[in-house]
Amino acid sequence: MTNFVISLPGTLKKELTPAAKSQLLAALQGTDPQEVGSDPQGLDVLTLHEGERIFTLRLEVEAEDSAGAEREAAAVATRALAGAGFDEDTALLGRPAVTAIDTAADTA
């Protein structure tokens, strides 16, 4: 298995309240890409843009290949957003993209 950092853009159609943001971040705990391999990435799991309606999630997932990693990240994001009160109509997700790979997980 390989560790991937997946960037997943999206748009919120309703306000991200402080409580919802806390729930979202709690649900994403463990997927934070602060370090992949030996190089700190300096990436936060959630970045908000343009009045907190446009966002990017950066999730670290483990998968066999990049397509599987993208699917896993989208599933994690969907579950986390649902837990924070957002469904597919109120949190529109864009296309996931692989932004980092750590193949050291293959040798462990």
C-alpha positions in Angstrom: 0.0 0.0 0.0 1.0 3.6 -0.6 0.2 6.8 1.2 -1.3 9.5 -1.0 -2.1 13.1 -0.3 -5.3 14.0 -2.2 -6.4 17.6 -2.7 -10.2 17.8 -3.1 -11.8 21.2 -4.0 -15.4 22.0 -3.2 -18.0 24.7 -2.8 -20.3 25.1 0.2 -23.9 26.2 -0.6 -24.6 27.0 3.1 -22.7 28.6 5.9 -19.9 26.6 7.6 -20.7 27.5 11.2 -18.0 27.1 13.9 -19.8 24.0 15.2 -20.0 22.4 11.8 -16.3 23.3 11.1 -15.4 21.6 14.4 -17.4 18.5 13.5 -15.8 18.4 10.1 -12.3 18.7 11.4 -13.0 16.1 14.1 -14.3 13.7 11.4 -11.1 14.2 9.3 -8.8 13.6 12.2 -6.1 11.1 11.2 -6.2 12.2 7.5 -4.2 15.3 8.0 -1.2 15.4 5.6 1.2 17.3 7.9 3.9 14.8 7.0 4.2 12.4 4.2 7.4 10.5 4.2 10.2 12.5 5.7 9.3 15.9 4.2 6.9 18.1 6.1 4.2 19.3 3.7 2.9 22.2 5.8 -0.6 21.5 4.5 -3.7 21.9 6.6 -6.5 19.4 6.1 -9.0 22.3 5.4 -8.3 25.5 3.6 -11.2 28.0 3.2 -11.3 30.7 0.4 -13.6 33.5 -0.8 -15.7 34.1 2.3 -15.4 30.5 3.5 -17.6 29.2 0.7 -14.8 27.7 -1.5 -12.7 25.1 0.2 -9.9 22.6 -0.4 -9.5 19.4 1.6 -6.1 17.8 1.7 -6.4 14.2 2.9 -3.8 11.5 3.4 -5.1 8.1 2.5 -3.6 4.7 1.9 -4.4 2.8 -1.3 -3.0 0.5 -3.9 -3.0 3.2 -6.7 -3.9 6.8 -7.3 -7.4 6.0 -8.6 -8.2 4.1 -5.4 -6.7 6.9 -3.4 -8.9 9.5 -5.1 -12.0 7.3 -4.5 -11.1 6.8 -0.8 -10.5 10.5 -0.3 -13.8 11.4 -1.9 -15.6 8.8 0.4 -13.8 10.2 3.5 -14.7 13.7 2.6 -18.4 12.8 1.8 -18.8 11.1 5.2 -17.1 13.9 7.1 -19.2 16.6 5.4 -22.3 14.6 6.1 -21.4 14.4 9.7 -21.1 18.2 9.7 -24.6 18.6 8.2 -23.7 18.9 4.5 -25.1 16.7 1.8 -24.2 16.4 -1.9 -26.5 19.4 -2.6 -25.0 21.7 0.0 -21.3 20.7 -0.4 -20.3 20.3 -4.0 -17.1 18.3 -4.4 -14.7 18.8 -7.4 -12.4 16.4 -8.9 -9.8 15.0 -6.5 -6.1 15.2 -7.5 -3.0 13.4 -6.1 -0.6 16.0 -4.7 1.9 13.8 -2.9 2.9 10.2 -2.8 4.9 8.3 -0.1 6.0 4.9 -1.4 7.9 4.1 1.8 4.7 2.5 3.1 5.3 -0.3 0.5 8.5 -1.4 2.2 7.1 -1.5 5.8 
